[in-house]
Amino acid sequence: MIIDLHGCHIHEGWARFKREVDQAYFAGAKRCTVITGQGAMMHEFPTWVHNHSRIREYRTTTRNPGSFIIYLVKKVDLR
């Protein structure tokens, strides 16, 4: 799954990021690519990851510093 936030305002990007990470988690995704661009959002991204309970870790992609791979926590089955 790709979450493209490039071109969003920072607060709009944060809201969209939270919503799409939750959707990916409930869909059973294990990881997502997040594109922030190389502006202010890129610098805020580590804080966003730290504040989201469904993200285990993240890494910057090798090709673009404004692109990240996030790894989601394992989905809990409550059956």
N, C-alpha and C positions, 0 to 999 in steps of 0.2 A: 504494500500500500504506500502511496506517495501523498504526503501532505505538503502542498505548495502554498507557502505564506508570502512568497515574493510579491512585493507590491502592496501588501496590506499595511495599514497603519498599525502601530505597535499594540494598542489595546484590542483592536479588532483581531490581530494575529494571535494574541494570547487566548482570547475567547474561542477562536476557531481551532487553535491547537488543542485546548482542553477537550472540546467537543469531539474532534476527530480521533484523538487518542482513545477516548472512552469508547467510541464506536468501534475502533480497531480491536480493542481489548474484548468487547462483548462479541465481536465476530470471530474471535479465536486467533487473531494475528499474533505472531511472535515478535515481529519487528516491523518498523516503518521507516521510510526515508522522509526526512523533513527538510524542505528547502526554505531558508529564511532570507537569502540574499546576504550581502556583505555589509549591511548597515547596522543601525542600532539594535535591530531584532537579533542579529547574530550574537551581539554582546550580552543580551538579556537571556538568551537561550539556556545557558547552564542553570540559571535561577529557575526558569520555567520547569526544567527537568527535575530539579531538586524538589520543587513544590508539588509535583504530580505523583500521587501514590501508585499509579499503575506502571510507572517506568522504573526498570531495574538499573539500566545504565545507558550511556550514549557514547558515540564516537563521531569524530569529524570524518567525513569522507576524504579520500586521498586526492580526488580531483578538484574539489571545490571547498574552500573554508566556510562558505555560506550554506553548506549542505551537511546534514547529520543523519546518522542511523541511530534510532532508538530501539532498545530491546525492552519488551514489556514483561511484567511479572506474569507468572503462570496463572491462568484463569482458575478460580476456585469453583469447583462443581458442588453445589449445595443440595444435591439430591438426597 
